[in-house]
Amino acid sequence: MKRRIFIGLIIMTAVITGLLAGCSSTEENANNEGNKTTDQKISAEERKRIDLYLAVMEGAFREENGGDLFVAVKLDTLAGLGDEAKSEVLKELKSLSANVYGFDKDKIDNSHFKVDADVRLIRTLDGSLLWVEIKEYSEDKAIIIGVSWFGNTGAVFPRYDAVFADGKWQLKLISMAIS
């Protein structure tokens, strides 16, 4: 009788252990899902705007740039994004430069920019200043300008017609201004 109880306890312990081994904690699942934890703090609309802004700024940078020692981004032009989403934009622009940061016109880094006597920007020193100018924006369409500025006589302003289809933005270059 004792032997049957002992064998029964062993079997129950093995079954319970097997069931628990297949489960994982919520914390483990969050850690295993990589970028999903970041995306939980960023709304779907912000993610959509992030993708648009990245595509446009990267497109402008590819057209022309002042070098890749640094990329500064005018964060105040990223309409509809909270601080977490703006940080995500900076992080994802690391494909252009290892040194990406938010530009602050009140704290100009003299190692990255040459300025005149009135502290106005003249040019970059082996880097680029990026921003966007939204002309129109709706849920699945936008007219937007990307700017890659590297000097008073060095900048490109590609204007795009953007359409959101199949989960990503399709950009069509509709005009290009060059300084």
N, C-alpha and C positions, 0 to 999 in steps of 0.2 A: 504494500500500500504506500509506504513512504517512498519507495522507488518510483512509483507512478506519479506521485505529487512532485517529486524532484524532477523527473523528465518533463512533466507538464510545465513547471516553472522555467526550465531551460528553453523549451519551445516558445513559451510566451515572451521571454526575454529576447530571444532571437527575432521573433516577429516584430516586436516593438522597436528593437534596434534597427532592423531593416527598414521599417517605415520611417523612422526618424532620419536615417541616413539619406533618404531621398529628398528630404526637406532642407531648406536653407533659410536663414533669417532674412528679414527685410533689409537689414543693413548690408548683408553679403550681396543680395540681389542688386541693390543700388550701386555698390562698388563694382560689380561685374558688368554693369550696363554702360560703362564709360561715359560718353557724352550725354546720355539721356538725363543724368543728374543735373548738368548745366542747363539743358533745354527745359527742364521743369521750372526753372526760374525765369525763363524767357518764354513769353507767350508765342502762340503760333503766328500772330500778326507781326510781332517783332522779328521772329525768325525769317519771315518772308521779306521784311524790309532789310534785314541784315544781308540776305542773299542778293538782293537788288543792289544795295550800296556797295557790296564787295565786288560784284560783277562790273559795275560802272567805274569804280576807282581803279580796279585792276586793269580794265580796258584803257583808261586814260594813261595809266603808268606805262603800259605796253606801247602805247602810241609814241610817247616821249617822256623822258624823265631826266632829272639832274644827277643821277647816280643812285647807288643803293646803300651808301653808308648809313643812312637813316631814312625813315619815312615818318613824317609828322602828319597828323590827321586833325582837321578842324571838326571836333566832336559836336559842336553846336549846330552843324549843318545836318546832322543825322536825325532828322525829325521822326518822332514816333518811337524812339528808342530810350529805354531807361538806362541807368548806369551799368547794370549787368550786361545788357545787350551791347552797349558801346564798348565795354571791355572785351566782349567776344569778337567784335569787329577788329579791334587792335590785335588780338591774339591770332585771328585768321589772316591778317595781313603780313604775318611773319614770313610768308612765302616770298614776299618782295624784298624784305630786309630783316636782318636779325635785330635791328634797333628800330622798333615802332613805338610811337608814343602819341598821346593827345597833345595837340598844339594849344598853347595858351598865349594869346597876343600880349598879355601883360607880363609874361615871363619868357622872353625870347632868349634862347640858348645861343650865345655868340660863337660857340664852337660849331654850330650848324647853320647859322645865318649871318650874312653880312648886312648891316643896317647903315642908314645914313645918319647925319647929325641929329635929325628929329626922331630917331629910332624907328624909322619906317624900313620895312624889308626891301632890300635891293636884290638879293639872290641867295640861293642855298650854297652850302659848301659840301658838294658831293652827296646830295640827297634831294628829296622831293617833299613838297607840301601837297596833300591830297584833300579834296572835299567834294561834296555833291551840291547841286542846285536843282531842287525839285520844281518842275514847272507845272505838272499835273500828276495826280496820283489817285488811283482807285484800287479796288480789290485785286483786279487782274490786269491793269494797264497803267503805264506811267510814261511820261515824257520827262527825261532827266538828263542833266549835264554832269559829266565827271570832269574834275579839274586836276591836272598834274602841273603844279607850279614850281618852277625852279629859278625864276628870276623875272625882273620887270620886262625883259625882252626874251623870256623863255618860259612858255607855258602852252599847254594844249587844252582845248575845251570841246571834247567830243559830245555831241548831243544825240541821245538815243531815244528811240521809240521802243519801249519794253512791254512785252506781253508775258503774263504768267500762264504757262501751259505745261501739263504733265509734271507738275511739281517743281518746275524751275523757271527762271526768267530767261526769255529769249530776247536778245538785244539786236536791234537793227540800227546801224549808224545812219542818222539822217542829215547830219552836217558836222563840220569840223572847223573850229576857229583855232588859229595858231598865232601866238604872240612871239 
